[in-house]
């Protein structure tokens, strides 16, 4: 074998040796890049899932959905509430004097007279504003406050609110242990039927019963809205507060 052939063979061996040394490093580098990309992808997906869960489950402050069926959680959203023992609930119903001097630092129930305004010694009101997030109408069946059922007052539809009346007779406001439905528009004070259109917001005017014990203020209360077939959406609200 001549010197040229020997030299060529030596150079080929050197090249093969260099390729053998470089190839594993390149492979390791590619593997590290792929691993990093996978970790980033997993982190992004986890963040999206967590954000979606928080958006579906919580509003702000005490406006929290605690449980409910998939249908109710996706359909009903709690927008606001007002459970103060004072005047002008929701800052719109200025004719509603919810102040009751019969009890202090409480929302009045069994210490109060039946079917009369709070300022006349009757049980207190609460207002819960909800939104139908769906595209189809829903029909409210009842509202449950800490296990106490409040039915819809069928005497109230088409009747304007009249807080000057001493009695709830005639549906001028809901009777004890019942609720009526109002538009969220402060200029519309005519009570309405149970149907809530898709995307619509309404105020639920709830009058506490006169059977159960009075409610301490600053108490966290479970409020359940039933849209039929025992489909309950659960919310947590705080008595004596407005959000």
Order of alpha helices (4+ residues) and beta strands (2+ residues): alpha-beta-alpha-beta-beta-beta-beta-beta-beta-beta-beta-beta-beta-beta-beta-beta-beta
